[in-house]
Amino acid sequence: MTQPRPKALVTAAVNGPGLDLLGELADLVIDSWLDQPSLRIYNTEQLAERVAAERANIVVVESDQCGGPLYEQPLIAVCSCRGDPNNVDVPGATAAGIPVLRAPGRNADAVAEVAIGLLFAATRGIVPADKDVRKGDIYKDGTIPYQRFRAWEMAGKTVGLVGLGAVGRALRWRLRGLGMDVLAYDPYAPDATSTLPELLARSDVISIHAPVNEQTVGMIGAAEFDQMRDGVVFINTARAKIHDTDALVTALRSGKVGAAALDHFEGEFLDPNHPLTEFDQVVLTPHIGGATYDTESNHTSMIAEDLCRIMAGARPLNIVNPEVLDR
């Protein structure tokens, strides 16, 4: 007897050629979290209820929590459109015999491009210069723009990458193309040959691209800022937990950090009265590094192609728990 056609509940944002492939593999219920009037992230119970109501046996999510009651459903696969599927209870899925798919490197180019933009925004005064033009303050306080916005060029400077995963590698070749010397620290990457103390001491710019784990939470604190060059530029497009924000503010006030750019804050929010907002040389963006249509197209294709492999009895490329395939 032929198997009934699968049905997929898709709460991630999807587009591009991979969406056509998904439609060939399964009937689709597409309800992207980005198409909602406000932020909607299902917890495990809510997602399980939605899957049961739709009678879906494939879930494609980005931020929804997957675990517990969801695994009581007859699922073909749980698909997380992230490089690190930290929204999925992987041991629980493995115990239930459910493959978990991921999308590594989906936003590497997107985040690398934002890091470049933040680097120049922070060092060339682009944001305050724009504000001056809009307010008619080009000659603010009797000065000329050349006086207020003089800066050093990045060509010939040294940049240190903390973390050399997909994003770090995508940024490295871009920085080299700008004429910068690139150092990298990553204990899991053989071609990252600098120690952290060496990188801190030698870099004019430090850019954070490490994942959040027990080893990286708070790894850039007061002691690390003290080891940096005077006037260093500090960029974090990864996660705010990796650096000590109070220590960063102190380093900005002392001039140890000359400029900074951050694309993430704990709780996905920064109080408008936070001390970081006082500095013209600090650029703050609300976690938009991966916010491109290309990121969505990338993860859609990776997930769809791996679902195709599973359904054809082949081994998926980006499976988190391959041991379930041998059962």
Buried (B, 14 or more C-beta within 10 A) or exposed (E): EEEEEBBBBBBBBBBBEBBEBBEEBBBBBBBBBEEEEEEBBBEBEBBBEBBEEBEBBBBBBBBBBBBBBBBEBEBBBBBBBBBBBBBBBBEBBBEBEBBBBBBBBBBBBBBBBBBBBBBBBBBBBBBBBEEBEEEEBEEBEEEEBEEBBEEEEBEEBBBBBBBBBBBBBBBBEBBEEBEBBBBBBBEEBEEBEBEBEBBBEBBBBBBBBBBBEEEBEEBBBEEBBEBBBEEBBBBBBBBBBBBBBEBBBBBBEEEBBBBBBBBBBEEEEBEEEEBBEEBEBBBBBEBEBBBBEBBBBBBBBBBBBBBBBBBEEEEBEBBBBEEBBEE
